[in-house]
Amino acid sequence: MIVIADSGPVRYLVVIEQIRLLLLLYGSIIIPPSVVRELMQAATAHSVRIWMDHLPGWVTVKSPQKPVSGFPSFLGPGEREAMALVEELACRRSVSR
């Protein structure tokens, strides 16, 4: 299973000290670079920034290969990149079956 996360789940699971749930449930996750930037902002909780500085091996940072376009403008950059990755990786996975 491919799991791509935007900033919300990561941020709040780190804050409540339950981030390992993602590992236990999915084994690994992918986050796009925009999500990394969002989670490293000065306004982000210190515990989240510390966790981001020491990403565990089960977290992969991956950029979409295609330009991120065609998504509603009310979505943030992290959400748009995550959705672009979902489209790319889901297509690649269905072709490889």
C-alpha positions in Angstrom: 0.0 0.0 0.0 1.2 3.5 -0.9 0.4 6.1 1.7 1.0 9.8 1.0 0.5 12.3 3.8 0.0 16.0 3.9 1.0 18.1 6.9 -2.1 17.6 9.0 -1.8 14.0 10.1 1.9 14.2 10.6 1.7 17.5 12.6 -1.0 16.3 15.0 0.3 12.8 15.5 3.7 14.2 16.5 2.1 16.7 18.8 0.1 14.0 20.6 3.1 11.7 20.6 1.4 9.1 18.4 3.3 9.4 15.2 4.3 5.7 15.4 0.7 4.9 14.5 1.5 5.7 10.9 4.4 3.2 11.0 2.3 0.6 12.7 -0.7 1.0 10.3 1.2 1.5 7.0 4.9 0.5 7.4 6.0 3.6 5.6 4.7 7.0 4.3 5.6 9.4 1.6 5.5 13.2 2.1 6.1 15.8 -0.6 8.7 18.6 -0.2 6.0 21.3 0.3 4.8 19.3 3.3 8.4 19.3 4.7 8.5 23.1 4.2 5.2 23.5 6.0 6.2 21.4 8.9 9.5 23.2 9.3 8.1 26.7 9.5 8.8 28.8 12.6 5.1 28.8 13.6 5.0 25.0 13.7 5.2 23.3 17.1 8.8 22.8 18.2 8.2 19.0 18.7 7.2 18.7 15.0 10.2 20.6 13.8 12.5 18.4 15.9 10.9 15.3 14.5 11.2 16.7 11.0 14.9 17.3 11.6 15.3 13.6 12.4 13.0 11.9 9.9 12.8 8.1 10.6 13.7 5.7 7.8 10.1 4.8 7.2 9.4 8.3 5.9 10.3 9.1 2.3 10.3 12.6 0.8 9.3 12.5 -2.8 8.6 15.2 -5.4 6.0 14.9 -8.0 7.6 14.3 -11.4 5.0 16.4 -13.3 4.1 20.0 -12.7 1.5 20.4 -10.0 -1.5 21.9 -11.8 -5.2 21.4 -12.3 -6.0 21.3 -8.5 -8.4 23.8 -6.9 -6.7 27.0 -5.8 -8.0 26.8 -2.3 -5.7 23.8 -1.6 -2.3 24.5 -0.1 1.0 23.6 -1.8 1.4 20.5 0.4 -2.1 19.2 -0.5 -1.6 19.9 -4.2 1.8 18.1 -4.2 0.3 15.2 -2.2 -2.6 14.8 -4.7 -0.2 15.0 -7.6 1.9 12.2 -6.1 -1.2 10.1 -5.5 -2.1 10.4 -9.2 1.4 9.6 -10.3 2.0 6.7 -8.0 -1.5 5.2 -8.4 -1.1 5.2 -12.1 2.4 3.7 -12.0 1.2 1.0 -9.6 -1.8 0.0 -11.7 0.4 -0.2 -14.8 2.9 -2.5 -13.1 0.3 -5.0 -11.9 
